[in-house]
């Protein structure tokens, strides 16, 4: 399967190609972990100096409604966003001290299937994140 670019994803979903949307999608495409709106803004302000945080939030809401990005809270006072298309299913490990986020693909899909079968629910979505301390925040002791 060929990975679609951010622009191709917007075009195939019939979303108007504004410079802001293209840049937000490119930033999320290049990101290795979910990003906050302010982190996205800081990465695009050099390319789009007239962009503002309100525009970022508005575009993130649109992209989430179109199911192109996923919104996470991670028990914090702001949301984080991640591109959905062409990404394998995964979960996150979050440091409670410094906020570092890493992807984890350890949780087997069979676990989710078992939950669905045992509950008689049709599972449509789930959040399964792990919180702790990264190695530097532990003082390097593992």
N, C-alpha and C positions, 0 to 999 in steps of 0.2 A: 504494500500500500504506500503510495506516494504522499508524503506529508504536505498539507496545504499551507501556503503562506498566510500571514495575517490578512493581507489584502484579498486573497482568494476566498478566505473564509467570509469576509464581509460581503464580497460580491455574490457568492453563492447563497447567502442568506438575505439578499436583496436589501442590504443596509447601505444607505447613502455613504459614499466614501469621502468623509471630511478628513482634513489633515489631522485633527485631534483624534478621531477614531482610529485612523491608520497607525498613528504613533502609539496610542494606548495599546492596541493589539500587538504591535511590534515589541513594545516593552514587556508585555505579558508573555509573548512568544519566546523571548530571550531569557526570561527569568527562570531560575532554577527552583524557586519556592514562591508561595503566594506573597503578594505585595500589598501594602496599605495604599490608599489613595495618595497620601503625601509622598510616599516613596515613588509612586508612578509619576506624580507631578514633578518631583525633583529630577527624574530621568528625562522628562520631555521638555522642560522649560528652556533648555539651551537650543533645542530644535524649533520650538514654538514659543517664542518669548511672550506672545500675547495670550497664551493659555492661562487659565486660572483654575483654582481648585474646584469651584462650582461646576465648571465645564467637565472636569474629570469625573466628579460624582454623577452628573447627569448622564454622561456616556457610559459609565460603569453600570448604572441602573438599566439603561437600554440593552446593553450587551448581556446582562444577567437575565432580563426578561426574554431575550432571544435564545437563551440557554447556550451562549457561547463562552461564558465565564461562570465560575462558581464562587460564591461568597462564603467566607468563613469568619467566625468570631473569635475562636481560640480563647474564650473567657477573658477578653480584653475590652477596652472601651472604644475600639474601632474595628472595622472590618478589614479583611484581607481578600484579595482576588487572585484567581488563577484561571488560565486558559483551559477550556475543556477539550476541544477537538484534538484528535491525534495524540492524546495523552493516555497512557495506560492507567488503569484504576490504581489508586494508592491512598495511603493515609499519611498522617503527619506526626512528627515528634517535635515538641515545642519546649524550649528552655524557659522555665518560670523566672529565671533571673535576668538574662540578657535579651530574651525574645527570639533567639535563633530558631529557625524552622528548618527541619529536614524532612524529605519524603521518605516513607517507609512502605515497602511493598510486601512485607512479611505476612500480613493477615491474609489467609487463604480465602478464596471465593467460596469454597465449600462451607465455610462457617456461616456466611450470609445465606446460602441456600438452606442450611439446616435451621436457621432462625425462621426463615419464611415458612418452611414445612411444619415446624413445631408450633408456630403461632397462627397458621391459616391466614396470615396477612400477605398481601401482594406488596413486597418491599419495593418502593419506588426510589428511595434515597436513604442514605445513612451518613452519619458523622461518627468517626471512630478515631479519636486523636489521643496521643499519649503526652503527658506533661511530666517534666522532671528537670534535671540540671545537666547541661552539656558538660563535656570534660573540662574546658577552661573554667567554668563557674563552680566546678567541684574542687577547684584548686589543683587540677591535673591528676588527682588520685583516683584511679580505677582499679 
